[in-house]
Amino acid sequence: MPRPPLPLLIECEWSGERIGVDSPIRTVRSLVQSGQIVVLKHALPTPEIGMLRQAVFEWGQSVPASTGSIRGNNDLHDHPHSWHGHLAWPVDRHPPLRLWHGYAFALQDHGVDAAITSQVGWLFHAMRDLHHRLTGMQTLGSGGTGDALRPQIMHYPSGGGARCWEQHRGNPAVISQVAALSERGSDFHVGGTVFESAGHIVDTSDRHGIGDICLFRSDLWHAVTPVDPADPLDLGSQRGRWTAVLPVVG
């Protein structure tokens, strides 16, 4: 029986503000656009990620969550300021198909959210720089015209945090990133991002560790399998899987 396909691992080096990739960027771009799932290993510094995750969690505990119906990423885009909110959808299904706590950041915001945006800024500027080298797109934030990158951090809590299968429709040349901000085996035990590519399921769970960035073609179907589903759900706990993403919004 053939083995399931695995993501391609490429080593990286963090320079202090930029992600150095050991393979030519044009090669990485071609691989991802062909449907290959690529994991950039050690792209981001682990100690700084731990401090960032703690800061985001504490900010979410101190700032009231946004209210209203949050069904997916599109509902995160229309806010001019940094904000956060919990999603459980559909509400009448247990466990829900989507369960996470989302944090969306407006890095140009110099008001009440200035402290938290300054703490996450280094991460998203590094991810934007990588995105620009891969795609030529440079915009970060919202409020302008045309496409933009909307910085988000997602917490899939232990106790069933998950994301059902979805696809970002649009230009198949667009490349998406998922940066891992937590470590399997310590921050959580089970759960990860899976993809469907060329008729195969590609599971990145045991190859996408803290500080790694997963690259994939944006039109591929993908999901987050339930995180520690046997554990009790505690929305006031930091435990679970944390990721940072830069979705393209229009």
C-alpha positions as CSV (number, residue, x, y, z in Angstrom):
1,M,0.0,0.0,0.0
2,P,1.6,3.3,-1.0
3,R,2.4,5.8,1.7
4,P,0.4,9.0,1.8
5,P,2.3,12.1,0.4
6,L,4.2,14.2,2.8
7,P,4.9,17.9,2.8
8,L,8.3,19.0,1.5
9,L,10.6,20.4,4.2
10,I,12.9,23.3,3.4
11,E,15.3,24.7,6.0
12,C,15.2,28.4,6.9
13,E,17.2,30.8,9.1
14,W,15.8,33.8,11.1
15,S,18.0,36.8,10.6
16,G,16.4,39.0,13.3
17,E,13.8,40.5,11.1
18,R,13.7,38.5,7.9
19,I,13.2,34.8,7.0
20,G,16.1,33.4,5.0
21,V,15.1,30.4,2.8
22,D,17.7,27.8,1.9
23,S,16.2,27.2,-1.5
24,P,15.7,29.8,-4.3
25,I,12.4,31.6,-3.9
26,R,11.5,30.9,-7.5
27,T,11.9,27.2,-6.8
28,V,9.7,27.4,-3.7
29,R,7.1,29.4,-5.7
30,S,7.0,26.9,-8.5
31,L,6.6,24.0,-6.0
32,V,3.7,25.5,-4.2
33,Q,1.9,26.6,-7.3
34,S,2.2,23.1,-8.6
35,G,0.2,21.9,-5.6
36,Q,3.1,20.8,-3.4
37,I,2.7,21.5,0.3
38,V,5.9,23.1,1.6
39,V,6.9,23.6,5.3
40,L,9.6,26.1,5.9
41,K,11.4,24.8,9.0
42,H,12.7,27.1,11.8
43,A,11.6,30.2,9.9
44,L,10.6,32.1,13.1
45,P,12.3,32.4,16.5
46,T,10.7,30.1,19.1
47,P,11.3,32.2,22.3
48,E,9.8,35.3,20.7
49,I,6.8,33.3,19.5
50,G,6.1,32.1,23.1
51,M,6.2,35.7,24.4
52,L,3.9,36.8,21.5
53,R,1.4,34.1,22.1
54,Q,1.3,35.0,25.8
55,A,0.8,38.7,25.0
56,V,-2.0,38.0,22.5
57,F,-3.8,35.7,25.0
58,E,-3.5,38.3,27.8
59,W,-4.8,41.0,25.5
60,G,-7.8,38.9,24.6
61,Q,-8.5,38.3,28.3
62,S,-8.4,42.1,29.1
63,V,-10.3,43.4,26.0
64,P,-14.0,42.5,25.6
65,A,-14.6,40.2,22.7
66,S,-16.5,41.4,19.7
67,T,-20.1,40.4,19.5
68,G,-22.2,39.2,16.6
69,S,-22.2,36.2,14.3
70,I,-18.7,35.1,13.2
71,R,-18.9,32.4,10.6
72,G,-15.5,32.5,9.1
73,N,-12.5,34.7,8.1
74,N,-14.6,37.0,6.0
75,D,-16.2,38.3,9.1
76,L,-12.8,39.3,10.5
77,H,-12.1,41.7,7.6
78,D,-14.5,44.6,8.1
79,H,-13.1,45.9,11.3
80,P,-10.8,49.0,11.2
81,H,-9.2,48.1,14.6
82,S,-7.6,45.1,16.2
83,W,-10.2,42.9,17.8
84,H,-10.9,39.3,18.8
85,G,-13.9,37.0,19.0
86,H,-14.9,33.4,19.6
87,L,-16.5,31.2,16.9
88,A,-18.5,28.1,17.3
89,W,-20.5,27.1,14.2
90,P,-23.0,25.8,13.7
91,V,-24.2,26.6,17.2
92,D,-26.7,23.6,17.3
93,R,-24.0,21.0,16.4
94,H,-21.8,19.3,19.0
95,P,-19.0,19.2,18.4
96,P,-19.2,22.2,16.0
97,L,-17.6,22.1,12.6
98,R,-15.7,25.2,13.3
99,L,-14.4,26.1,16.7
100,W,-11.7,28.7,17.3
101,H,-10.8,32.1,18.9
102,G,-9.7,34.6,16.2
103,Y,-7.6,37.7,16.7
104,A,-7.5,40.2,13.8
105,F,-4.9,43.0,13.8
106,A,-4.9,46.4,12.2
107,L,-1.2,47.2,12.3
108,Q,-1.8,50.8,11.3
109,D,-3.9,51.3,14.4
110,H,-2.2,53.7,16.8
111,G,-5.1,54.1,19.2
112,V,-6.2,51.8,22.1
113,D,-4.7,48.8,20.3
114,A,-1.2,50.2,19.8
115,A,0.4,48.1,22.5
116,I,-0.7,44.7,21.1
117,T,-0.1,45.7,17.5
118,S,3.5,46.6,18.3
119,Q,4.0,43.2,19.9
120,V,2.7,41.2,16.9
121,G,4.1,43.6,14.2
122,W,7.5,41.9,13.8
123,L,5.8,38.6,13.0
124,F,3.4,39.9,10.4
125,H,6.0,42.2,8.7
126,A,8.3,39.1,8.3
127,M,5.4,37.1,6.9
128,R,4.5,40.0,4.6
129,D,8.1,40.2,3.4
130,L,8.0,36.5,2.6
131,H,4.7,36.8,0.8
132,H,6.0,39.7,-1.3
133,R,9.1,37.6,-2.3
134,L,6.8,34.7,-3.3
135,T,4.0,36.7,-5.0
136,G,5.0,40.3,-5.5
137,M,2.1,41.5,-3.3
138,Q,3.2,43.9,-0.6
139,T,0.0,45.5,1.0
140,L,-0.6,44.8,4.7
141,G,-3.7,45.8,6.6
142,S,-7.0,47.2,5.5
143,G,-8.7,50.4,4.7
144,G,-7.2,50.9,1.2
145,T,-8.4,49.8,-2.2
146,G,-7.7,46.5,-3.9
147,D,-6.4,43.4,-2.3
148,A,-4.7,43.5,1.1
149,L,-3.3,41.1,3.7
150,R,-5.2,40.9,6.9
151,P,-3.0,39.7,9.9
152,Q,-4.8,37.1,12.1
153,I,-3.9,34.8,14.9
154,M,-6.1,31.7,15.4
155,H,-6.4,29.7,18.6
156,Y,-7.9,26.2,18.2
157,P,-8.5,25.3,21.9
158,S,-7.9,21.9,23.4
159,G,-11.3,20.2,23.8
160,G,-12.2,20.2,20.1
161,G,-10.9,23.3,18.3
162,A,-11.3,22.6,14.6
163,R,-11.9,24.0,11.1
164,C,-14.0,22.0,8.6
165,W,-12.9,21.6,5.0
166,E,-12.8,24.9,3.1
167,Q,-11.3,26.4,0.0
168,H,-10.2,30.0,-0.8
169,R,-11.7,30.6,-4.2
170,G,-9.9,32.9,-6.6
171,N,-6.5,33.1,-8.3
172,P,-4.7,29.7,-8.0
173,A,-1.4,31.6,-8.2
174,V,-2.0,33.1,-4.7
175,I,0.1,31.4,-2.0
176,S,-1.1,31.2,1.6
177,Q,0.9,30.9,4.8
178,V,0.2,29.2,8.1
179,A,2.8,29.9,10.8
180,A,2.8,27.5,13.8
181,L,2.8,29.4,17.1
182,S,2.5,26.3,19.4
183,E,4.3,23.0,19.9
184,R,2.6,19.6,19.5
185,G,3.4,17.5,22.5
186,S,3.6,20.4,25.0
187,D,0.9,23.0,24.1
188,F,-1.4,20.4,22.6
189,H,-1.2,16.7,21.6
190,V,-3.5,16.0,18.7
191,G,-4.7,18.0,15.7
192,G,-3.2,19.8,12.7
193,T,-3.7,21.2,9.2
194,V,-4.5,18.8,6.4
195,F,-4.8,19.4,2.7
196,E,-6.3,17.8,-0.4
197,S,-3.9,18.0,-3.3
198,A,-4.0,15.9,-6.6
199,G,-6.5,13.5,-5.0
200,H,-4.4,12.8,-1.9
201,I,-4.7,13.9,1.7
202,V,-1.5,15.6,3.0
203,D,-1.3,15.7,6.8
204,T,1.2,18.3,8.1
205,S,0.5,17.5,11.8
206,D,3.8,16.0,12.8
207,R,6.0,18.1,10.4
208,H,4.7,21.6,11.2
209,G,6.2,22.6,14.5
210,I,6.5,25.8,16.4
211,G,8.3,28.5,14.3
212,D,7.6,26.7,11.0
213,I,5.6,28.2,8.2
214,C,3.4,26.0,5.9
215,L,3.0,27.3,2.4
216,F,0.1,26.1,0.1
217,R,-1.7,27.1,-3.0
218,S,-4.7,29.1,-1.8
219,D,-7.3,27.2,-3.8
220,L,-6.5,23.8,-2.2
221,W,-9.1,22.3,0.1
222,H,-7.8,22.3,3.7
223,A,-9.0,21.8,7.2
224,V,-7.8,21.7,10.8
225,T,-8.5,18.4,12.5
226,P,-10.0,18.5,16.0
227,V,-7.4,19.6,18.6
228,D,-7.3,17.3,21.7
229,P,-11.0,16.4,21.3
230,A,-11.0,14.1,24.4
231,D,-10.0,17.0,26.7
232,P,-12.6,19.3,28.4
233,L,-13.1,22.5,26.5
234,D,-11.9,25.6,28.5
235,L,-12.1,28.8,26.6
236,G,-10.2,30.6,29.3
237,S,-7.1,28.4,28.8
238,Q,-4.2,29.0,26.5
239,R,-3.9,25.3,25.7
240,G,-4.4,24.3,22.1
241,R,-3.0,25.0,18.7
242,W,-2.1,28.5,17.7
243,T,-1.3,29.7,14.2
244,A,-0.8,33.0,12.4
245,V,-2.2,33.6,8.9
246,L,-2.2,36.4,6.3
247,P,-5.4,35.9,4.2
248,V,-5.8,38.0,1.1
249,V,-8.9,40.2,1.3
250,G,-10.3,42.5,-1.3
